[in-house]
Structures are given as C-alpha cells and as structure tokens.
C-alpha cells in the first residue's frame, strides 16, 4: 500500500498520523496491526487504565488519610503535606526521562518495572513507623508511577492504530484519572476509618493494584517493537537539567506558602530562580541537539545524543499540540483545586467524617465511567473543539457551584451537580487531548509525548493549588481581621465564616483557570476537525487493506 506523506491536522477529519518533520531524517514507521484476541485487547486497555487509576489514587487516598497518619506516627501538621509532595515530585519530574526510556528500550519493560517498583515501595510504606522514612518511600513510590504512565500511553498507541478501537481505548484510559481520584478518596476514607489497619490499608490497596497491573501486562501486552533507525543513546544532560529544574519548581510551588517567611523566604526565591534557569537551559540544550540530529552534515559525538524531547514537538499541527497541552494544564489547575478545596470544605467546615466525605464523591466514579462511554461514542463524530470547550466549561461550572454554595442547603442542590460536572469536564479534555496527541506524533515518540502531557498536568496540579492557596490564605486573613480576630501561624483559630469565604474565593480562582482554558480552545482549536474514528472508517480502512493485499 502506498504510504501517504505526513499531513497537518486541519478542519478535515483526520485519518492518519502525521510524522516527524522532513528535516529530521527519520522516516515514519508504517504501523502494524498486532494480532490478538478480543479478550487480550480488553485486558490490555484495562491494565493501562488501572495504571492511571493507581497513579491518581495514590495521591488522593493518602491526602484524605493525612490527619490519621500524623497522629499515628507523630508527624507535625505542617510537615504532613510532604507525604503528598514527595510522591508528586518524583512522579511528575521524571515523566519525560522515563518516557524517553520507554520509547527507546521498550514500553512493556518500563511498565512492568514501574508496577513492580510501586508494589515493593507500597508494601514498604505499610510497615513504616517513622515520618521521614515514609516520606522517602513515597518518593520511591512515585518513581514507579513515572515509569508506568508514559509507557501506558505508548503501549495503547502501538496496540491500536488509528481506528475506532483506538478512540475507545484512549477514552477508557483517560477516565482513569478522574475515576482514580474518586476511587482513592473513597478507598482512603473507608479503610482509614473502618479498617483495623487504618491508613496502612491504603498502601495494601496500592500494592494489590500494582500487582494487578504487572500481571495484566505480562498477560496482555504485545512484545516491544524495535525501531532500527532510532539512535538509542540517552540525553543525560537534558535529563538532569529538566528533572532538577522541575524538582525545584514543584518544591517551591508546594512549600512556598509554608516557608517561615512565606514567598519572601530566601531559599524559596533562590530555588525558584534556579529551577527556572534549569528548565530554560534544558530547552536551549534540546534545541541545540535537535538541530544537530536534523542536519546530517554536522558531526556527531558522545556529547550530542538525540534530544530527550524535541522542542519542535510543541509546534506540531501548526502549534495546536501546544494549545492542547496548555488547555490540559489550565483545566487541571481548576479540577484539582476543586477536588482539594471541596474535600477540606466537607471535613474542616462541615466537620464530616472521612466516610461521609467519601460518600459525597461517589458520583465522580459513576459519572466518570458514563462519560467514558459518551466520549468513545462521539469522539469520531464531533470536532475536537466541542470536547475541549464543553469539558472546560463543565469544570468551570463545577467550581462556580461551590463558589456560591449555601452550606445550609441540601447536598443535591450544589454538591451533587458539581461533583458530576467536574469529572465530566476532566474526562472530556483529557480523553480528546490524548487522542489528538497520539495522532500528531510519530510512533517512536508516543511515550515521550504522553509524558509531556502528564508532566504539564502534574505542574498544573501544583500550580493551581499554589495560586488557590494564596487566594484562600489572603481571604481568610482579611475576613478575620474585619472581625477583629488575630490569627495564629496555622490559622486554626479563624472564624468559620472567614474560612467559608476563603473556600469560595479559592473556587472562583479555580473556575477562572477553566474559563481561560475554554477561551484558548475556542480561539485556537476551531479549525481542528474530528480526531476520533467512526465505525465506518474502520470498514473503509479494512477494505483498503484487503485490496492492497
């Protein structure tokens, strides 16, 4: 069959994957359709989805258990956040590195490594009796997640060439993020309050899910495909620069408001400057390596391996790939801020137990599964901009409902519709964006591209929480001062009305991120057509394959 030249995604329906720029010198591999049973295909998709559920639930299940953990093993309240930050630091900052490793040396190997890593350190965390040790183990636990998620994206892209099956696979996978968040909250709240092991049971659950991912990978994943023309040297300089830079930035975002003098603390300012410098240096270095890789006349050396991430990746499809990533970043700023402040509102303001809080998040799980079906059904019929704009508006409305909430009214008036809309918004954006990116990059870049999206999502989580926390703190201080209350360092003596005003202000901040994301999508993604595939497309593709054979 004659291979079509790479194309850019336009306002027409997309029916092929664009390749690398011509000057790269690397030809696009023609995707081969792996032969497997329907059962194996379903198991493959479920295994990858479980990996994303595991990654997100490892954060939310521990978050809801923080007070119990602190009391049990004696961690000070202002240090509890490190149990979440350590996991986010390692899982978010090493995504690009492990994504490149997976693309070069095998996604199946990287996936199994990540699941085993998660298994070992989840079990280790369940036996810990010291706070510092648990923080360290949480950091190692995050390394497993950093290997799992980019590998899963690449595995799905390779296992399902452009077709309706790919749309269904990626829609199902994308549901793992919001469903995992809800699942982690439900499991964390339930086992923390009801089980004899309390918070330690959350680590048992994580270990069991890790084992399931490993077994599923061994049973269903295809053998790793080898790309003969790809240089397998690793850009260690770039890996060190981007990992160090992201570690500094994420640390500052998480700890800036907790430092002795807040954002004016000397080491916070210094680390932020160093982090930005490292990331900027990484971009410059990667651009230098990309120019060398694309110019056959330039000499190669051990110091000029292929780039860890091609900066030109951001310009694919006339820059629309960058827009999709920015939309995902902004929407995640809003969605995770919504989740964080709603959880605090239920437990700190309404004084609900972890189980009663968990019950209020159950609709997230149900609506997430339902939304997965809707996305899979419509992704091959409606253009990308519909999913992006509707998704971001859903997320914005979810935040606004809590920004105007009346605590005396029933849960069904504000809490229930907000919970349903929040996960629908996240699902729409993440699913459609993942399918778009999979179509836009070359086969041997799938894991790196998936890692790039996940990295921006992780940064969005940290950045959104940081900004909304600043707004919350300033609002609570202002309202408390108006009532003549002098707050202590932890603001634990703030009046309830001041806290409510802070929760509302934080939700308005979250809504603004989602509205900005909606504006980005409406302006820059209008010309992008349908990114999914209909059943009729599969029939046409099958008939073409039969004729060419």
C-alpha positions as CSV (number, residue, x, y, z in Angstrom):
1,X,0.0,0.0,0.0
2,X,1.4,3.4,-0.9
3,X,2.3,5.5,2.1
4,X,0.8,9.0,2.3
5,X,3.0,11.9,3.1
6,X,2.8,13.4,6.6
7,X,0.0,15.9,7.0
8,X,-1.1,18.5,9.4
9,X,-4.4,18.3,11.3
10,X,-6.8,20.7,9.8
11,X,-10.6,21.2,9.7
12,X,-11.0,18.0,7.9
13,X,-11.4,14.6,9.6
14,X,-8.1,13.2,10.5
15,X,-7.4,9.7,9.0
16,X,-3.7,9.3,9.6
17,X,-0.9,10.1,12.0
18,X,1.4,12.9,10.9
19,X,5.0,12.0,11.0
20,X,8.1,13.8,12.0
21,X,9.3,16.9,10.2
22,X,11.0,16.0,6.9
23,X,14.3,17.6,8.0
24,X,14.5,15.1,10.9
25,X,15.9,12.4,8.6
26,X,13.9,9.7,10.3
27,X,11.2,8.0,8.3
28,X,7.8,7.2,9.9
29,X,7.3,3.6,10.5
30,X,4.1,2.1,9.0
31,X,2.1,0.9,11.9
32,X,1.5,-2.8,12.0
33,X,-1.8,-4.1,13.4
34,X,-1.0,-6.5,16.2
35,X,-3.0,-9.7,16.1
36,X,-4.6,-10.5,19.5
37,X,-8.0,-11.8,20.8
38,X,-10.7,-9.5,21.9
39,X,-10.2,-10.6,25.5
40,X,-6.5,-9.7,25.3
41,X,-7.3,-6.3,23.9
42,X,-9.8,-5.6,26.6
43,X,-7.3,-6.8,29.3
44,X,-4.6,-4.6,27.7
45,X,-6.9,-1.5,27.9
46,X,-8.0,-2.3,31.4
47,X,-4.4,-2.8,32.6
48,X,-3.3,0.6,31.2
49,X,-6.4,2.2,32.8
50,X,-5.7,0.6,36.1
51,X,-2.2,2.1,36.0
52,X,-3.6,5.6,35.7
53,X,-6.2,4.9,38.4
54,X,-3.3,3.7,40.6
55,X,-1.3,6.8,39.9
56,X,-4.0,9.3,40.8
57,X,-5.5,7.3,43.7
58,X,-2.0,7.1,45.3
59,X,-2.3,10.9,45.9
60,X,-6.0,11.2,46.9
61,X,-6.1,8.1,49.2
62,X,-3.1,9.5,51.2
63,X,-4.4,13.0,51.2
64,X,-7.7,12.0,53.0
65,X,-5.6,9.9,55.4
66,X,-3.2,12.7,56.4
67,X,-4.7,13.6,59.8
68,X,-4.7,9.9,60.9
69,X,-1.2,9.3,59.7
70,X,0.1,12.3,61.6
71,X,-1.5,11.2,64.8
72,X,-0.3,7.6,64.4
73,X,3.4,8.1,63.7
74,X,3.9,11.6,65.1
75,X,4.3,13.8,62.1
76,X,3.8,17.5,62.7
77,X,0.8,19.1,60.9
78,X,2.9,21.5,58.8
79,X,5.0,18.5,57.6
80,X,2.2,16.2,56.6
81,X,2.0,17.7,53.1
82,X,5.3,16.2,52.3
83,X,3.7,12.8,52.1
84,X,1.8,14.0,49.1
85,X,4.6,16.3,47.8
86,X,7.2,13.6,47.8
87,X,5.1,11.4,45.5
88,X,4.2,14.3,43.2
89,X,7.8,15.4,43.0
90,X,9.2,12.1,41.9
91,X,6.3,11.0,39.7
92,X,5.9,14.4,37.9
93,X,9.5,15.4,37.5
94,X,10.8,12.1,36.0
95,X,8.0,11.5,33.5
96,X,10.0,12.9,30.5
97,X,13.0,10.8,31.4
98,X,11.1,7.6,31.7
99,X,9.0,8.4,28.7
100,X,12.2,8.5,26.6
101,X,13.5,5.3,28.2
102,X,10.3,3.6,27.3
103,X,10.4,4.7,23.7
104,X,14.0,3.6,23.4
105,X,14.2,0.4,25.3
106,X,10.7,-1.0,25.5
107,X,7.4,0.2,26.9
108,X,6.4,-3.2,28.2
109,X,9.7,-3.5,30.1
110,X,9.2,0.0,31.5
111,X,5.6,-0.7,32.5
112,X,6.5,-3.9,34.3
113,X,9.4,-2.1,36.1
114,X,7.1,0.7,37.2
115,X,4.4,-1.7,38.5
116,X,7.0,-3.7,40.5
117,X,8.5,-0.6,41.9
118,X,5.1,0.6,43.0
119,X,4.4,-2.8,44.5
120,X,7.6,-3.0,46.6
121,X,7.5,0.5,48.0
122,X,3.8,0.4,48.6
123,X,4.3,-2.6,50.8
124,X,7.3,-1.0,52.4
125,X,5.2,2.1,53.3
126,X,2.6,0.0,55.1
127,X,5.1,-1.2,57.7
128,X,6.7,2.2,58.4
129,X,6.6,3.8,61.9
130,X,8.7,6.9,61.2
131,X,7.6,10.0,59.3
132,X,10.8,10.7,57.4
133,X,11.1,7.1,56.3
134,X,7.5,7.2,54.9
135,X,8.3,10.4,53.0
136,X,11.3,8.7,51.4
137,X,9.3,5.6,50.5
138,X,6.6,7.8,49.0
139,X,9.3,9.4,46.8
140,X,10.4,6.0,45.5
141,X,6.7,5.0,45.0
142,X,6.4,8.0,42.7
143,X,9.3,6.7,40.5
144,X,7.1,3.7,39.6
145,X,4.3,6.0,38.6
146,X,6.7,8.0,36.4
147,X,7.6,4.8,34.5
148,X,4.0,3.5,34.3
149,X,2.1,6.3,32.7
150,X,4.2,7.2,29.7
151,X,4.6,3.5,28.9
152,X,0.9,3.0,29.0
153,X,0.3,5.8,26.5
154,X,2.8,4.4,24.1
155,X,1.5,0.9,24.5
156,X,-2.0,1.9,23.7
157,X,-0.9,4.0,20.7
158,X,1.1,1.0,19.3
159,X,-1.6,-1.6,20.1
160,X,-4.4,0.3,18.5
161,X,-3.5,2.0,15.2
162,X,-5.8,4.9,14.1
163,X,-9.3,3.4,14.3
164,X,-12.5,3.4,16.4
165,X,-10.8,0.9,18.7
166,X,-8.1,3.5,19.5
167,X,-10.7,6.1,20.3
168,X,-12.4,3.7,22.7
169,X,-9.1,2.6,24.2
170,X,-7.9,6.2,24.9
171,X,-11.3,7.3,26.2
172,X,-11.3,4.4,28.6
173,X,-7.7,5.2,29.6
174,X,-8.4,8.9,30.1
175,X,-11.3,8.0,32.5
176,X,-8.6,6.5,34.8
177,X,-7.5,10.0,36.0
178,X,-10.8,11.3,37.4
179,X,-12.0,7.9,38.4
180,X,-8.7,7.2,40.2
181,X,-9.1,10.5,42.1
182,X,-12.6,9.5,43.2
183,X,-11.5,5.9,43.9
184,X,-8.6,7.0,46.0
185,X,-10.8,9.3,48.1
186,X,-13.4,6.5,48.6
187,X,-10.8,3.9,49.5
188,X,-8.8,6.2,51.7
189,X,-11.8,7.4,53.6
190,X,-13.3,3.9,54.0
191,X,-10.2,2.0,55.1
192,X,-8.9,4.8,57.2
193,X,-12.0,5.0,59.3
194,X,-13.3,1.4,59.3
195,X,-10.4,-1.0,58.9
196,X,-8.2,-2.2,61.8
197,X,-5.0,-1.2,60.0
198,X,-6.4,2.4,59.3
199,X,-4.2,4.4,57.0
200,X,-1.8,1.4,56.4
201,X,-4.6,-0.3,54.5
202,X,-4.4,2.3,51.7
203,X,-0.9,1.1,51.0
204,X,-2.1,-2.5,50.9
205,X,-4.6,-1.5,48.3
206,X,-1.9,0.3,46.2
207,X,0.3,-2.8,46.4
208,X,-2.6,-5.0,45.2
209,X,-3.3,-2.7,42.3
210,X,0.3,-2.7,41.4
211,X,0.4,-6.5,41.3
212,X,-2.7,-6.5,39.1
213,X,-1.0,-4.1,36.6
214,X,2.1,-6.3,36.5
215,X,0.1,-9.5,35.9
216,X,-2.1,-7.8,33.3
217,X,1.0,-6.5,31.5
218,X,2.5,-9.9,31.3
219,X,-0.7,-11.5,30.1
220,X,-1.9,-9.0,27.5
221,X,0.9,-6.6,26.3
222,X,2.4,-7.2,22.9
223,X,6.2,-7.6,22.6
224,X,8.1,-4.4,22.4
225,X,8.6,-3.1,18.9
226,X,12.1,-2.2,17.9
227,X,12.8,0.8,15.8
228,X,16.0,0.1,13.9
229,X,16.6,3.6,12.7
230,X,16.4,5.3,16.1
231,X,19.6,6.3,18.0
232,X,19.2,4.8,21.4
233,X,21.7,7.0,23.2
234,X,20.2,8.9,26.2
235,X,20.5,12.6,26.7
236,X,21.7,12.5,30.2
237,X,22.5,16.2,30.4
238,X,19.0,17.1,29.3
239,X,17.5,14.6,31.8
240,X,19.5,16.1,34.6
241,X,18.5,19.7,33.7
242,X,14.8,19.1,33.3
243,X,14.5,16.8,36.3
244,X,16.4,19.2,38.6
245,X,14.5,22.2,37.3
246,X,11.1,20.6,37.8
247,X,12.1,19.4,41.2
248,X,13.0,22.9,42.3
249,X,9.8,24.4,40.8
250,X,7.4,21.9,42.1
251,X,9.1,22.1,45.6
252,X,8.7,25.8,45.6
253,X,5.1,25.7,44.5
254,X,4.3,23.2,47.2
255,X,6.3,24.7,50.1
256,X,6.3,28.5,49.2
257,X,3.3,29.3,51.4
258,X,4.6,27.0,54.3
259,X,8.1,28.5,54.5
260,X,9.0,30.6,57.6
261,X,8.5,33.9,55.8
262,X,6.3,32.6,53.0
263,X,7.2,33.5,49.5
264,X,9.7,36.1,50.8
265,X,11.9,33.3,52.3
266,X,15.4,33.4,50.8
267,X,15.7,29.8,49.9
268,X,12.3,29.8,48.2
269,X,13.3,32.7,46.0
270,X,16.7,31.1,45.2
271,X,15.2,27.7,44.4
272,X,12.6,29.2,42.1
273,X,15.3,31.1,40.2
274,X,17.5,28.0,39.9
275,X,14.5,25.9,38.8
276,X,13.5,28.3,36.0
277,X,17.1,28.6,34.9
278,X,17.5,24.8,34.7
279,X,14.3,24.4,32.6
280,X,15.3,27.3,30.3
281,X,18.7,25.7,29.9
282,X,17.0,22.4,29.1
283,X,15.0,24.0,26.3
284,X,18.1,25.6,24.8
285,X,20.1,22.4,25.1
286,X,17.4,20.3,23.5
287,X,17.1,22.8,20.6
288,X,20.8,22.5,20.0
289,X,20.7,18.7,20.0
290,X,17.6,18.8,17.6
291,X,19.5,20.9,15.1
292,X,22.4,18.5,15.1
293,X,20.1,15.5,14.8
294,X,18.3,17.1,11.8
295,X,21.5,18.1,9.9
296,X,23.4,15.1,8.6
297,X,26.4,17.3,7.7
298,X,27.0,18.2,11.4
299,X,29.5,15.8,13.2
300,X,28.2,13.5,15.9
301,X,29.9,12.8,19.2
302,X,29.2,11.2,22.6
303,X,28.1,14.7,23.8
304,X,25.4,15.1,21.1
305,X,22.8,12.2,21.6
306,X,19.3,12.6,20.2
307,X,17.3,15.1,22.3
308,X,15.3,13.9,25.3
309,X,12.3,15.9,23.9
310,X,12.3,17.7,20.6
311,X,11.3,21.3,21.2
312,X,9.6,21.2,17.8
313,X,7.1,18.8,19.3
314,X,5.3,21.8,20.6
315,X,4.9,23.2,17.1
316,X,3.3,20.0,15.6
317,X,0.0,20.6,13.8
318,X,0.8,24.3,13.5
319,X,1.2,24.8,17.2
320,X,-2.1,23.3,18.1
321,X,-0.4,20.5,20.1
322,X,1.0,23.2,22.4
323,X,-2.5,24.7,22.7
324,X,-4.0,21.3,23.7
325,X,-1.3,20.8,26.4
326,X,-1.9,24.3,27.7
327,X,-5.6,23.7,27.9
328,X,-5.0,20.5,29.8
329,X,-2.6,22.4,32.1
330,X,-5.2,25.1,32.9
331,X,-8.1,22.7,33.3
332,X,-6.1,20.6,35.7
333,X,-5.3,23.7,37.7
334,X,-9.0,24.1,38.1
335,X,-10.1,20.5,38.5
336,X,-7.5,19.5,41.2
337,X,-8.1,22.8,43.1
338,X,-11.8,21.9,43.1
339,X,-11.1,18.5,44.5
340,X,-8.7,19.8,47.2
341,X,-10.9,22.6,48.5
342,X,-14.1,20.6,48.3
343,X,-12.5,17.9,50.4
344,X,-11.4,20.5,53.0
345,X,-14.9,22.1,52.9
346,X,-16.6,18.8,53.8
347,X,-14.1,17.8,56.5
348,X,-13.0,21.2,58.0
349,X,-16.1,23.3,57.6
350,X,-19.0,20.8,57.7
351,X,-16.9,18.5,60.0
352,X,-17.8,15.4,58.2
353,X,-16.0,12.1,58.8
354,X,-13.8,10.6,56.1
355,X,-16.5,8.0,55.2
356,X,-19.3,10.7,54.9
357,X,-16.9,12.8,52.8
358,X,-16.2,9.7,50.7
359,X,-19.9,9.1,50.0
360,X,-20.2,12.6,48.5
361,X,-17.5,11.8,46.0
362,X,-19.1,8.6,44.8
363,X,-20.9,10.3,41.8
364,X,-17.4,11.1,40.4
365,X,-16.8,7.4,39.9
366,X,-20.2,6.8,38.3
367,X,-20.2,9.8,36.1
368,X,-16.6,9.2,35.1
369,X,-17.5,5.7,33.8
370,X,-20.5,7.1,32.0
371,X,-18.6,10.0,30.5
372,X,-16.1,7.5,29.1
373,X,-18.9,5.8,27.1
374,X,-20.1,9.2,25.8
375,X,-16.6,10.2,24.7
376,X,-16.0,6.9,23.0
377,X,-19.3,7.2,21.2
378,X,-18.9,10.8,20.0
379,X,-15.1,11.3,19.5
380,X,-15.4,10.1,16.0
381,X,-18.4,12.3,15.1
382,X,-17.7,15.7,16.7
383,X,-14.7,18.0,16.3
384,X,-12.0,18.4,19.0
385,X,-13.1,21.9,19.9
386,X,-16.5,20.7,21.1
387,X,-15.0,18.3,23.6
388,X,-12.4,20.9,24.8
389,X,-14.8,23.8,25.2
390,X,-17.6,21.7,26.8
391,X,-15.2,20.0,29.1
392,X,-13.6,23.2,30.4
393,X,-17.0,24.8,30.8
394,X,-18.2,21.8,32.8
395,X,-15.2,22.1,35.1
396,X,-15.8,25.9,35.4
397,X,-19.4,25.4,36.4
398,X,-18.4,22.7,38.9
399,X,-16.1,25.3,40.6
400,X,-18.7,28.1,40.5
401,X,-21.3,25.9,42.2
402,X,-19.0,25.6,45.2
403,X,-18.1,29.3,44.9
404,X,-21.7,30.3,45.5
405,X,-22.7,27.3,47.8
406,X,-25.1,27.8,50.6
407,X,-23.9,25.4,53.4
408,X,-27.5,25.2,54.8
409,X,-28.9,23.7,51.7
410,X,-29.0,20.0,50.7
411,X,-26.1,18.2,49.1
412,X,-28.2,17.7,46.0
413,X,-28.5,21.4,45.3
414,X,-24.8,22.2,44.9
415,X,-22.6,19.3,45.8
416,X,-24.1,16.6,43.6
417,X,-24.2,18.5,40.3
418,X,-20.8,20.0,40.9
419,X,-19.3,16.5,41.5
420,X,-20.8,15.1,38.3
421,X,-19.7,18.1,36.1
422,X,-16.2,18.2,37.5
423,X,-15.3,14.7,36.4
424,X,-17.1,15.0,33.0
425,X,-15.0,18.1,32.3
426,X,-11.7,16.4,33.2
427,X,-12.7,13.4,31.1
428,X,-13.6,15.3,28.0
429,X,-10.4,17.3,28.0
430,X,-8.0,14.5,28.9
431,X,-9.5,11.9,26.6
432,X,-9.8,14.1,23.5
433,X,-6.4,15.7,24.1
434,X,-4.7,12.3,24.5
435,X,-6.2,11.0,21.2
436,X,-5.1,14.2,19.4
437,X,-1.6,14.0,20.7
438,X,-1.3,10.3,19.7
439,X,-2.3,11.3,16.2
440,X,0.1,14.1,16.0
441,X,3.4,12.5,16.9
442,X,5.5,9.7,15.4
443,X,5.2,6.1,16.7
444,X,8.6,6.2,18.4
445,X,7.6,9.4,20.3
446,X,4.4,8.2,21.8
447,X,5.7,7.7,25.3
448,X,7.6,11.0,25.4
449,X,4.5,12.9,24.1
450,X,2.4,11.2,26.7
451,X,5.0,12.1,29.4
452,X,4.9,15.7,28.2
453,X,1.1,15.9,28.7
454,X,1.3,14.2,32.1
455,X,4.2,16.5,33.2
456,X,2.1,19.6,32.3
457,X,-0.9,18.0,34.1
458,X,1.3,17.5,37.2
459,X,2.6,21.0,37.1
460,X,-1.0,22.2,36.6
461,X,-1.9,20.4,39.8
462,X,0.9,22.1,41.8
463,X,0.5,25.5,40.2
464,X,-3.3,25.6,40.6
465,X,-3.2,24.6,44.3
466,X,-0.5,27.1,45.0
467,X,-2.4,30.0,43.5
468,X,-5.7,29.0,45.1
469,X,-4.0,28.5,48.5
470,X,-2.6,32.1,48.3
471,X,-6.1,33.4,47.5
472,X,-7.6,31.3,50.3
473,X,-5.0,32.5,52.9
474,X,-5.3,36.2,52.0
475,X,-9.1,36.0,52.0
476,X,-9.2,34.3,55.4
477,X,-6.7,36.8,56.9
478,X,-8.8,39.7,55.5
479,X,-12.1,38.4,56.7
480,X,-10.7,37.5,60.1
481,X,-9.2,41.0,60.6
482,X,-12.5,42.5,59.7
483,X,-14.0,40.5,62.6
484,X,-11.2,41.6,65.0
485,X,-9.6,38.1,65.1
486,X,-5.8,37.8,65.2
487,X,-4.8,34.5,63.5
488,X,-2.1,32.2,64.8
489,X,0.6,30.8,62.5
490,X,-1.5,27.9,61.4
491,X,-4.7,29.9,61.1
492,X,-6.5,27.3,63.2
493,X,-8.4,30.0,65.1
494,X,-10.0,31.6,62.0
495,X,-13.8,32.1,62.3
496,X,-15.9,29.7,60.4
497,X,-17.4,32.5,58.2
498,X,-13.8,33.6,57.2
499,X,-13.0,30.0,56.2
500,X,-16.1,29.8,54.1
501,X,-15.2,33.0,52.3
502,X,-11.7,31.5,51.7
503,X,-13.2,28.3,50.2
504,X,-15.4,30.4,47.9
505,X,-12.6,32.6,46.8
506,X,-10.4,29.5,46.1
507,X,-13.2,28.0,44.0
508,X,-13.6,31.3,42.0
509,X,-9.8,31.1,41.3
510,X,-10.2,27.5,40.1
511,X,-13.1,28.5,37.9
512,X,-11.0,31.2,36.2
513,X,-8.4,28.7,35.1
514,X,-11.1,26.6,33.5
515,X,-12.7,29.6,31.8
516,X,-9.3,30.6,30.4
517,X,-8.8,27.1,29.1
518,X,-12.2,27.3,27.4
519,X,-11.2,30.6,25.7
520,X,-7.9,29.0,24.5
521,X,-9.7,26.1,22.9
522,X,-12.4,28.3,21.3
523,X,-9.9,30.6,19.7
524,X,-7.1,28.3,18.6
525,X,-8.7,24.9,18.1
526,X,-11.7,25.8,15.9
527,X,-10.0,24.5,12.8
528,X,-9.2,21.1,14.2
529,X,-11.6,18.5,12.9
530,X,-12.6,15.1,14.2
531,X,-9.8,13.3,16.0
532,X,-11.5,10.1,16.6
533,X,-12.7,7.4,14.2
534,X,-16.2,6.1,13.4
535,X,-17.1,2.5,12.8
536,X,-17.5,3.3,9.0
537,X,-13.9,4.5,8.9
538,X,-12.7,1.1,10.1
539,X,-14.7,-0.6,7.4
540,X,-13.1,1.6,4.7
541,X,-9.7,1.1,6.1
542,X,-10.3,-2.7,6.2
543,X,-11.4,-2.8,2.6
544,X,-8.4,-0.8,1.5
545,X,-6.1,-3.2,3.3
546,X,-7.7,-6.1,1.5
547,X,-7.3,-4.5,-1.9
548,X,-3.7,-3.7,-1.2
549,X,-3.0,-7.3,-0.2
